Amino acid sequence: MPAIVGVAQVITLGNSSIFHIGDVYKIMPFSNAKTFSGAGSFNTGEQLVVNNKMSSTNTFDPDTVDQPNLLNM
């Protein structure tokens, strides 16, 4: 069923961003990334208290490919 969409304002899109409105058959990314961060790295809010006594980030990854972007054209 077709979608009826009103006004959409797009300020900015990144290099590999996807912006779609309405019906879609297939969305395929052209890039991927892996992020490593320590405990409490992405915490947001007001009056946030984080107690990380001993923290270490394990970046060991035995996989050679996690999720390939093969044939995404």
PDB file of N, CA, C and O in Angstrom, chain B, residues numbered from 101:
ATOM      1  N   MET B 101       0.843  -1.171   0.000  1.00  0.00           N
ATOM      2  CA  MET B 101       0.000   0.000   0.000  1.00  0.00           C
ATOM      3  C   MET B 101       0.890   1.237   0.000  1.00  0.00           C
ATOM      4  O   MET B 101       1.810   1.330   0.813  1.00  0.00           O
ATOM      5  N   PRO B 102       0.638   2.174  -0.883  1.00  0.00           N
ATOM      6  CA  PRO B 102       1.480   3.378  -0.954  1.00  0.00           C
ATOM      7  C   PRO B 102       1.358   4.221   0.310  1.00  0.00           C
ATOM      8  O   PRO B 102       0.310   4.274   0.953  1.00  0.00           O
ATOM      9  N   ALA B 103       2.459   4.873   0.639  1.00  0.00           N
ATOM     10  CA  ALA B 103       2.477   5.740   1.806  1.00  0.00           C
ATOM     11  C   ALA B 103       2.258   7.187   1.381  1.00  0.00           C
ATOM     12  O   ALA B 103       2.784   7.635   0.362  1.00  0.00           O
ATOM     13  N   ILE B 104       1.485   7.899   2.167  1.00  0.00           N
ATOM     14  CA  ILE B 104       1.279   9.325   1.941  1.00  0.00           C
ATOM     15  C   ILE B 104       2.035  10.055   3.031  1.00  0.00           C
ATOM     16  O   ILE B 104       1.729   9.920   4.216  1.00  0.00           O
ATOM     17  N   VAL B 105       3.025  10.828   2.620  1.00  0.00           N
ATOM     18  CA  VAL B 105       3.926  11.485   3.562  1.00  0.00           C
ATOM     19  C   VAL B 105       3.827  12.989   3.367  1.00  0.00           C
ATOM     20  O   VAL B 105       3.749  13.483   2.242  1.00  0.00           O
ATOM     21  N   GLY B 106       3.833  13.705   4.478  1.00  0.00           N
ATOM     22  CA  GLY B 106       3.809  15.161   4.411  1.00  0.00           C
ATOM     23  C   GLY B 106       5.202  15.726   4.203  1.00  0.00           C
ATOM     24  O   GLY B 106       6.018  15.131   3.499  1.00  0.00           O
ATOM     25  N   VAL B 107       5.474  16.852   4.799  1.00  0.00           N
ATOM     26  CA  VAL B 107       6.750  17.538   4.643  1.00  0.00           C
ATOM     27  C   VAL B 107       7.831  16.817   5.441  1.00  0.00           C
ATOM     28  O   VAL B 107       7.610  16.416   6.584  1.00  0.00           O
ATOM     29  N   ALA B 108       8.989  16.657   4.833  1.00  0.00           N
ATOM     30  CA  ALA B 108      10.150  16.073   5.514  1.00  0.00           C
ATOM     31  C   ALA B 108      11.333  16.995   5.311  1.00  0.00           C
ATOM     32  O   ALA B 108      11.641  17.368   4.179  1.00  0.00           O
ATOM     33  N   GLN B 109      11.996  17.367   6.381  1.00  0.00           N
ATOM     34  CA  GLN B 109      13.164  18.239   6.301  1.00  0.00           C
ATOM     35  C   GLN B 109      14.394  17.432   6.693  1.00  0.00           C
ATOM     36  O   GLN B 109      14.476  16.911   7.806  1.00  0.00           O
ATOM     37  N   VAL B 110      15.340  17.331   5.781  1.00  0.00           N
ATOM     38  CA  VAL B 110      16.590  16.616   6.028  1.00  0.00           C
ATOM     39  C   VAL B 110      17.694  17.657   6.140  1.00  0.00           C
ATOM     40  O   VAL B 110      17.964  18.391   5.189  1.00  0.00           O
ATOM     41  N   ILE B 111      18.326  17.715   7.296  1.00  0.00           N
ATOM     42  CA  ILE B 111      19.387  18.690   7.505  1.00  0.00           C
ATOM     43  C   ILE B 111      20.704  18.167   6.931  1.00  0.00           C
ATOM     44  O   ILE B 111      21.379  18.867   6.176  1.00  0.00           O
ATOM     45  N   THR B 112      21.061  16.951   7.286  1.00  0.00           N
ATOM     46  CA  THR B 112      22.316  16.390   6.790  1.00  0.00           C
ATOM     47  C   THR B 112      22.234  14.874   6.769  1.00  0.00           C
ATOM     48  O   THR B 112      21.496  14.268   7.545  1.00  0.00           O
ATOM     49  N   LEU B 113      22.998  14.274   5.876  1.00  0.00           N
ATOM     50  CA  LEU B 113      23.130  12.828   5.792  1.00  0.00           C
ATOM     51  C   LEU B 113      24.607  12.493   5.731  1.00  0.00           C
ATOM     52  O   LEU B 113      25.387  13.206   5.100  1.00  0.00           O
ATOM     53  N   GLY B 114      24.987  11.419   6.379  1.00  0.00           N
ATOM     54  CA  GLY B 114      26.382  10.992   6.337  1.00  0.00           C
ATOM     55  C   GLY B 114      26.707  10.298   5.028  1.00  0.00           C
ATOM     56  O   GLY B 114      25.860  10.178   4.143  1.00  0.00           O
ATOM     57  N   ASN B 115      27.948   9.842   4.920  1.00  0.00           N
ATOM     58  CA  ASN B 115      28.405   9.218   3.684  1.00  0.00           C
ATOM     59  C   ASN B 115      27.640   7.945   3.359  1.00  0.00           C
ATOM     60  O   ASN B 115      27.307   7.703   2.199  1.00  0.00           O
ATOM     61  N   SER B 116      27.362   7.142   4.352  1.00  0.00           N
ATOM     62  CA  SER B 116      26.666   5.871   4.114  1.00  0.00           C
ATOM     63  C   SER B 116      25.299   5.860   4.773  1.00  0.00           C
ATOM     64  O   SER B 116      24.837   4.811   5.221  1.00  0.00           O
ATOM     65  N   SER B 117      24.654   6.998   4.838  1.00  0.00           N
ATOM     66  CA  SER B 117      23.342   7.092   5.470  1.00  0.00           C
ATOM     67  C   SER B 117      22.261   6.554   4.553  1.00  0.00           C
ATOM     68  O   SER B 117      22.418   6.510   3.333  1.00  0.00           O
ATOM     69  N   ILE B 118      21.163   6.148   5.164  1.00  0.00           N
ATOM     70  CA  ILE B 118      19.999   5.699   4.410  1.00  0.00           C
ATOM     71  C   ILE B 118      18.820   6.556   4.849  1.00  0.00           C
ATOM     72  O   ILE B 118      18.520   6.643   6.040  1.00  0.00           O
ATOM     73  N   PHE B 119      18.163   7.177   3.906  1.00  0.00           N
ATOM     74  CA  PHE B 119      16.980   7.983   4.174  1.00  0.00           C
ATOM     75  C   PHE B 119      15.870   7.463   3.282  1.00  0.00           C
ATOM     76  O   PHE B 119      15.961   7.545   2.057  1.00  0.00           O
ATOM     77  N   HIS B 120      14.840   6.937   3.882  1.00  0.00           N
ATOM     78  CA  HIS B 120      13.729   6.455   3.070  1.00  0.00           C
ATOM     79  C   HIS B 120      12.420   6.883   3.703  1.00  0.00           C
ATOM     80  O   HIS B 120      12.285   6.961   4.924  1.00  0.00           O
ATOM     81  N   ILE B 121      11.465   7.155   2.838  1.00  0.00           N
ATOM     82  CA  ILE B 121      10.118   7.507   3.267  1.00  0.00           C
ATOM     83  C   ILE B 121       9.164   6.587   2.528  1.00  0.00           C
ATOM     84  O   ILE B 121       9.254   6.443   1.308  1.00  0.00           O
ATOM     85  N   GLY B 122       8.269   5.976   3.248  1.00  0.00           N
ATOM     86  CA  GLY B 122       7.248   5.169   2.605  1.00  0.00           C
ATOM     87  C   GLY B 122       7.650   3.722   2.436  1.00  0.00           C
ATOM     88  O   GLY B 122       8.434   3.182   3.217  1.00  0.00           O
ATOM     89  N   ASP B 123       7.104   3.104   1.410  1.00  0.00           N
ATOM     90  CA  ASP B 123       7.328   1.696   1.162  1.00  0.00           C
ATOM     91  C   ASP B 123       8.745   1.472   0.646  1.00  0.00           C
ATOM     92  O   ASP B 123       9.307   2.312  -0.057  1.00  0.00           O
ATOM     93  N   VAL B 124       9.304   0.334   1.005  1.00  0.00           N
ATOM     94  CA  VAL B 124      10.660   0.020   0.563  1.00  0.00           C
ATOM     95  C   VAL B 124      10.748  -1.482   0.331  1.00  0.00           C
ATOM     96  O   VAL B 124      10.177  -2.272   1.082  1.00  0.00           O
ATOM     97  N   TYR B 125      11.465  -1.864  -0.710  1.00  0.00           N
ATOM     98  CA  TYR B 125      11.654  -3.281  -1.007  1.00  0.00           C
ATOM     99  C   TYR B 125      12.919  -3.812  -0.360  1.00  0.00           C
ATOM    100  O   TYR B 125      12.898  -4.861   0.283  1.00  0.00           O
ATOM    101  N   LYS B 126      14.020  -3.092  -0.527  1.00  0.00           N
ATOM    102  CA  LYS B 126      15.292  -3.573  -0.006  1.00  0.00           C
ATOM    103  C   LYS B 126      16.174  -2.384   0.364  1.00  0.00           C
ATOM    104  O   LYS B 126      16.294  -1.430  -0.405  1.00  0.00           O
ATOM    105  N   ILE B 127      16.795  -2.445   1.553  1.00  0.00           N
ATOM    106  CA  ILE B 127      17.762  -1.442   1.975  1.00  0.00           C
ATOM    107  C   ILE B 127      19.065  -2.164   2.266  1.00  0.00           C
ATOM    108  O   ILE B 127      19.107  -3.071   3.099  1.00  0.00           O
ATOM    109  N   MET B 128      20.130  -1.762   1.579  1.00  0.00           N
ATOM    110  CA  MET B 128      21.412  -2.436   1.743  1.00  0.00           C
ATOM    111  C   MET B 128      22.496  -1.408   2.070  1.00  0.00           C
ATOM    112  O   MET B 128      22.656  -0.437   1.331  1.00  0.00           O
ATOM    113  N   PRO B 129      23.232  -1.597   3.144  1.00  0.00           N
ATOM    114  CA  PRO B 129      24.323  -0.666   3.461  1.00  0.00           C
ATOM    115  C   PRO B 129      25.533  -0.882   2.549  1.00  0.00           C
ATOM    116  O   PRO B 129      25.764  -1.988   2.062  1.00  0.00           O
ATOM    117  N   PHE B 130      26.289   0.175   2.328  1.00  0.00           N
ATOM    118  CA  PHE B 130      27.484   0.090   1.517  1.00  0.00           C
ATOM    119  C   PHE B 130      28.744   0.062   2.357  1.00  0.00           C
ATOM    120  O   PHE B 130      29.833  -0.128   1.815  1.00  0.00           O
ATOM    121  N   SER B 131      28.632   0.243   3.652  1.00  0.00           N
ATOM    122  CA  SER B 131      29.807   0.209   4.521  1.00  0.00           C
ATOM    123  C   SER B 131      29.399  -0.323   5.879  1.00  0.00           C
ATOM    124  O   SER B 131      28.217  -0.355   6.221  1.00  0.00           O
ATOM    125  N   ASN B 132      30.388  -0.738   6.645  1.00  0.00           N
ATOM    126  CA  ASN B 132      30.125  -1.183   8.009  1.00  0.00           C
ATOM    127  C   ASN B 132      31.292  -0.771   8.881  1.00  0.00           C
ATOM    128  O   ASN B 132      32.376  -0.464   8.383  1.00  0.00           O
ATOM    129  N   ALA B 133      31.070  -0.764  10.168  1.00  0.00           N
ATOM    130  CA  ALA B 133      32.104  -0.341  11.110  1.00  0.00           C
ATOM    131  C   ALA B 133      31.927  -1.107  12.409  1.00  0.00           C
ATOM    132  O   ALA B 133      30.834  -1.580  12.720  1.00  0.00           O
ATOM    133  N   LYS B 134      32.992  -1.224  13.150  1.00  0.00           N
ATOM    134  CA  LYS B 134      32.954  -1.880  14.451  1.00  0.00           C
ATOM    135  C   LYS B 134      33.470  -0.886  15.479  1.00  0.00           C
ATOM    136  O   LYS B 134      34.518  -0.271  15.280  1.00  0.00           O
ATOM    137  N   THR B 135      32.749  -0.731  16.559  1.00  0.00           N
ATOM    138  CA  THR B 135      33.113   0.241  17.580  1.00  0.00           C
ATOM    139  C   THR B 135      33.446  -0.476  18.879  1.00  0.00           C
ATOM    140  O   THR B 135      32.671  -1.298  19.368  1.00  0.00           O
ATOM    141  N   PHE B 136      34.599  -0.157  19.424  1.00  0.00           N
ATOM    142  CA  PHE B 136      34.990  -0.655  20.734  1.00  0.00           C
ATOM    143  C   PHE B 136      34.984   0.518  21.700  1.00  0.00           C
ATOM    144  O   PHE B 136      35.519   1.582  21.390  1.00  0.00           O
ATOM    145  N   SER B 137      34.387   0.332  22.860  1.00  0.00           N
ATOM    146  CA  SER B 137      34.388   1.398  23.857  1.00  0.00           C
ATOM    147  C   SER B 137      34.353   0.775  25.242  1.00  0.00           C
ATOM    148  O   SER B 137      33.856  -0.337  25.423  1.00  0.00           O
ATOM    149  N   GLY B 138      34.871   1.485  26.194  1.00  0.00           N
ATOM    150  CA  GLY B 138      34.934   0.992  27.563  1.00  0.00           C
ATOM    151  C   GLY B 138      33.631   1.167  28.302  1.00  0.00           C
ATOM    152  O   GLY B 138      32.667   1.709  27.762  1.00  0.00           O
ATOM    153  N   ALA B 139      33.601   0.714  29.521  1.00  0.00           N
ATOM    154  CA  ALA B 139      32.402   0.801  30.342  1.00  0.00           C
ATOM    155  C   ALA B 139      32.048   2.264  30.601  1.00  0.00           C
ATOM    156  O   ALA B 139      32.916   3.067  30.943  1.00  0.00           O
ATOM    157  N   GLY B 140      30.786   2.603  30.438  1.00  0.00           N
ATOM    158  CA  GLY B 140      30.323   3.956  30.686  1.00  0.00           C
ATOM    159  C   GLY B 140      30.604   4.933  29.569  1.00  0.00           C
ATOM    160  O   GLY B 140      30.457   6.138  29.772  1.00  0.00           O
ATOM    161  N   SER B 141      31.005   4.468  28.392  1.00  0.00           N
ATOM    162  CA  SER B 141      31.376   5.381  27.308  1.00  0.00           C
ATOM    163  C   SER B 141      30.179   6.083  26.688  1.00  0.00           C
ATOM    164  O   SER B 141      30.275   7.264  26.352  1.00  0.00           O
ATOM    165  N   PHE B 142      29.074   5.407  26.529  1.00  0.00           N
ATOM    166  CA  PHE B 142      27.926   5.986  25.834  1.00  0.00           C
ATOM    167  C   PHE B 142      26.813   6.395  26.784  1.00  0.00           C
ATOM    168  O   PHE B 142      25.666   6.521  26.357  1.00  0.00           O
ATOM    169  N   ASN B 143      27.110   6.602  28.031  1.00  0.00           N
ATOM    170  CA  ASN B 143      26.097   7.032  28.986  1.00  0.00           C
ATOM    171  C   ASN B 143      25.762   8.506  28.766  1.00  0.00           C
ATOM    172  O   ASN B 143      26.655   9.335  28.588  1.00  0.00           O
ATOM    173  N   THR B 144      24.478   8.820  28.779  1.00  0.00           N
ATOM    174  CA  THR B 144      24.034  10.203  28.648  1.00  0.00           C
ATOM    175  C   THR B 144      22.970  10.475  29.701  1.00  0.00           C
ATOM    176  O   THR B 144      22.318   9.551  30.187  1.00  0.00           O
ATOM    177  N   GLY B 145      22.802  11.714  30.042  1.00  0.00           N
ATOM    178  CA  GLY B 145      21.770  12.085  31.005  1.00  0.00           C
ATOM    179  C   GLY B 145      22.253  13.156  31.944  1.00  0.00           C
ATOM    180  O   GLY B 145      23.412  13.568  31.897  1.00  0.00           O
ATOM    181  N   GLU B 146      21.356  13.605  32.799  1.00  0.00           N
ATOM    182  CA  GLU B 146      21.684  14.620  33.782  1.00  0.00           C
ATOM    183  C   GLU B 146      22.012  13.954  35.111  1.00  0.00           C
ATOM    184  O   GLU B 146      21.369  12.976  35.492  1.00  0.00           O
ATOM    185  N   GLN B 147      22.991  14.469  35.804  1.00  0.00           N
ATOM    186  CA  GLN B 147      23.415  13.989  37.112  1.00  0.00           C
ATOM    187  C   GLN B 147      23.716  12.491  37.082  1.00  0.00           C
ATOM    188  O   GLN B 147      23.235  11.725  37.917  1.00  0.00           O
ATOM    189  N   LEU B 148      24.511  12.103  36.112  1.00  0.00           N
ATOM    190  CA  LEU B 148      24.863  10.701  35.923  1.00  0.00           C
ATOM    191  C   LEU B 148      26.059  10.346  36.800  1.00  0.00           C
ATOM    192  O   LEU B 148      27.061  11.061  36.802  1.00  0.00           O
ATOM    193  N   VAL B 149      25.962   9.261  37.533  1.00  0.00           N
ATOM    194  CA  VAL B 149      27.055   8.779  38.369  1.00  0.00           C
ATOM    195  C   VAL B 149      27.415   7.378  37.895  1.00  0.00           C
ATOM    196  O   VAL B 149      26.588   6.468  37.946  1.00  0.00           O
ATOM    197  N   VAL B 150      28.641   7.208  37.437  1.00  0.00           N
ATOM    198  CA  VAL B 150      29.103   5.912  36.944  1.00  0.00           C
ATOM    199  C   VAL B 150      30.326   5.511  37.753  1.00  0.00           C
ATOM    200  O   VAL B 150      31.284   6.279  37.846  1.00  0.00           O
ATOM    201  N   ASN B 151      30.307   4.329  38.335  1.00  0.00           N
ATOM    202  CA  ASN B 151      31.433   3.818  39.108  1.00  0.00           C
ATOM    203  C   ASN B 151      31.985   2.579  38.411  1.00  0.00           C
ATOM    204  O   ASN B 151      31.397   1.500  38.484  1.00  0.00           O
ATOM    205  N   ASN B 152      33.110   2.745  37.741  1.00  0.00           N
ATOM    206  CA  ASN B 152      33.782   1.633  37.078  1.00  0.00           C
ATOM    207  C   ASN B 152      35.130   1.458  37.760  1.00  0.00           C
ATOM    208  O   ASN B 152      36.077   2.192  37.478  1.00  0.00           O
ATOM    209  N   LYS B 153      35.209   0.510  38.632  1.00  0.00           N
ATOM    210  CA  LYS B 153      36.441   0.317  39.408  1.00  0.00           C
ATOM    211  C   LYS B 153      37.587  -0.134  38.502  1.00  0.00           C
ATOM    212  O   LYS B 153      38.552   0.602  38.300  1.00  0.00           O
ATOM    213  N   MET B 154      37.475  -1.330  37.967  1.00  0.00           N
ATOM    214  CA  MET B 154      38.508  -1.853  37.072  1.00  0.00           C
ATOM    215  C   MET B 154      37.808  -2.202  35.764  1.00  0.00           C
ATOM    216  O   MET B 154      37.003  -3.131  35.714  1.00  0.00           O
ATOM    217  N   SER B 155      38.113  -1.467  34.721  1.00  0.00           N
ATOM    218  CA  SER B 155      37.432  -1.656  33.449  1.00  0.00           C
ATOM    219  C   SER B 155      38.459  -1.848  32.345  1.00  0.00           C
ATOM    220  O   SER B 155      39.463  -1.138  32.287  1.00  0.00           O
ATOM    221  N   SER B 156      38.205  -2.792  31.488  1.00  0.00           N
ATOM    222  CA  SER B 156      39.049  -2.974  30.303  1.00  0.00           C
ATOM    223  C   SER B 156      38.151  -3.417  29.158  1.00  0.00           C
ATOM    224  O   SER B 156      37.163  -4.121  29.366  1.00  0.00           O
ATOM    225  N   THR B 157      38.501  -3.003  27.959  1.00  0.00           N
ATOM    226  CA  THR B 157      37.722  -3.335  26.777  1.00  0.00           C
ATOM    227  C   THR B 157      38.448  -4.426  26.004  1.00  0.00           C
ATOM    228  O   THR B 157      39.599  -4.252  25.604  1.00  0.00           O
ATOM    229  N   ASN B 158      37.775  -5.542  25.797  1.00  0.00           N
ATOM    230  CA  ASN B 158      38.356  -6.643  25.047  1.00  0.00           C
ATOM    231  C   ASN B 158      38.143  -6.395  23.564  1.00  0.00           C
ATOM    232  O   ASN B 158      37.008  -6.445  23.090  1.00  0.00           O
ATOM    233  N   THR B 159      39.202  -6.130  22.829  1.00  0.00           N
ATOM    234  CA  THR B 159      39.101  -5.875  21.395  1.00  0.00           C
ATOM    235  C   THR B 159      39.520  -7.071  20.567  1.00  0.00           C
ATOM    236  O   THR B 159      39.660  -6.953  19.349  1.00  0.00           O
ATOM    237  N   PHE B 160      39.723  -8.222  21.192  1.00  0.00           N
ATOM    238  CA  PHE B 160      40.101  -9.425  20.453  1.00  0.00           C
ATOM    239  C   PHE B 160      38.894  -9.943  19.682  1.00  0.00           C
ATOM    240  O   PHE B 160      37.832 -10.168  20.262  1.00  0.00           O
ATOM    241  N   ASP B 161      39.054 -10.128  18.399  1.00  0.00           N
ATOM    242  CA  ASP B 161      37.980 -10.618  17.549  1.00  0.00           C
ATOM    243  C   ASP B 161      38.537 -11.708  16.637  1.00  0.00           C
ATOM    244  O   ASP B 161      39.233 -11.397  15.670  1.00  0.00           O
ATOM    245  N   PRO B 162      38.247 -12.977  16.922  1.00  0.00           N
ATOM    246  CA  PRO B 162      38.818 -14.053  16.117  1.00  0.00           C
ATOM    247  C   PRO B 162      38.196 -14.177  14.726  1.00  0.00           C
ATOM    248  O   PRO B 162      38.762 -14.847  13.862  1.00  0.00           O
ATOM    249  N   ASP B 163      37.036 -13.542  14.491  1.00  0.00           N
ATOM    250  CA  ASP B 163      36.412 -13.620  13.170  1.00  0.00           C
ATOM    251  C   ASP B 163      37.193 -12.785  12.171  1.00  0.00           C
ATOM    252  O   ASP B 163      37.705 -11.718  12.511  1.00  0.00           O
ATOM    253  N   THR B 164      37.284 -13.263  10.957  1.00  0.00           N
ATOM    254  CA  THR B 164      37.921 -12.451   9.920  1.00  0.00           C
ATOM    255  C   THR B 164      36.912 -11.484   9.303  1.00  0.00           C
ATOM    256  O   THR B 164      37.256 -10.347   8.980  1.00  0.00           O
ATOM    257  N   VAL B 165      35.679 -11.929   9.140  1.00  0.00           N
ATOM    258  CA  VAL B 165      34.626 -11.081   8.581  1.00  0.00           C
ATOM    259  C   VAL B 165      33.387 -11.268   9.439  1.00  0.00           C
ATOM    260  O   VAL B 165      32.927 -12.395   9.628  1.00  0.00           O
ATOM    261  N   ASP B 166      32.843 -10.179   9.958  1.00  0.00           N
ATOM    262  CA  ASP B 166      31.645 -10.270  10.785  1.00  0.00           C
ATOM    263  C   ASP B 166      30.376 -10.327   9.933  1.00  0.00           C
ATOM    264  O   ASP B 166      29.600 -11.277  10.036  1.00  0.00           O
ATOM    265  N   GLN B 167      30.168  -9.324   9.103  1.00  0.00           N
ATOM    266  CA  GLN B 167      29.022  -9.298   8.220  1.00  0.00           C
ATOM    267  C   GLN B 167      29.453  -8.613   6.925  1.00  0.00           C
ATOM    268  O   GLN B 167      29.527  -7.385   6.881  1.00  0.00           O
ATOM    269  N   PRO B 168      29.737  -9.372   5.880  1.00  0.00           N
ATOM    270  CA  PRO B 168      30.261  -8.775   4.666  1.00  0.00           C
ATOM    271  C   PRO B 168      29.196  -7.978   3.909  1.00  0.00           C
ATOM    272  O   PRO B 168      28.002  -8.254   4.017  1.00  0.00           O
ATOM    273  N   ASN B 169      29.646  -7.002   3.154  1.00  0.00           N
ATOM    274  CA  ASN B 169      28.763  -6.227   2.301  1.00  0.00           C
ATOM    275  C   ASN B 169      28.854  -6.714   0.856  1.00  0.00           C
ATOM    276  O   ASN B 169      28.770  -5.923  -0.083  1.00  0.00           O
ATOM    277  N   LEU B 170      29.022  -7.996   0.695  1.00  0.00           N
ATOM    278  CA  LEU B 170      29.181  -8.595  -0.621  1.00  0.00           C
ATOM    279  C   LEU B 170      27.892  -8.418  -1.441  1.00  0.00           C
ATOM    280  O   LEU B 170      26.794  -8.671  -0.945  1.00  0.00           O
ATOM    281  N   LEU B 171      28.038  -7.997  -2.656  1.00  0.00           N
ATOM    282  CA  LEU B 171      26.937  -7.832  -3.611  1.00  0.00           C
ATOM    283  C   LEU B 171      25.958  -6.737  -3.244  1.00  0.00           C
ATOM    284  O   LEU B 171      24.838  -6.738  -3.755  1.00  0.00           O
ATOM    285  N   ASN B 172      26.328  -5.806  -2.385  1.00  0.00           N
ATOM    286  CA  ASN B 172      25.477  -4.626  -2.120  1.00  0.00           C
ATOM    287  C   ASN B 172      25.820  -3.570  -3.134  1.00  0.00           C
ATOM    288  O   ASN B 172      26.854  -2.910  -3.028  1.00  0.00           O
ATOM    289  N   MET B 173      24.971  -3.407  -4.106  1.00  0.00           N
ATOM    290  CA  MET B 173      25.241  -2.454  -5.195  1.00  0.00           C
ATOM    291  C   MET B 173      24.154  -1.429  -5.282  1.00  0.00           C
ATOM    292  O   MET B 173      24.207  -0.545  -6.138  1.00  0.00           O
TER     293      MET B 173
END
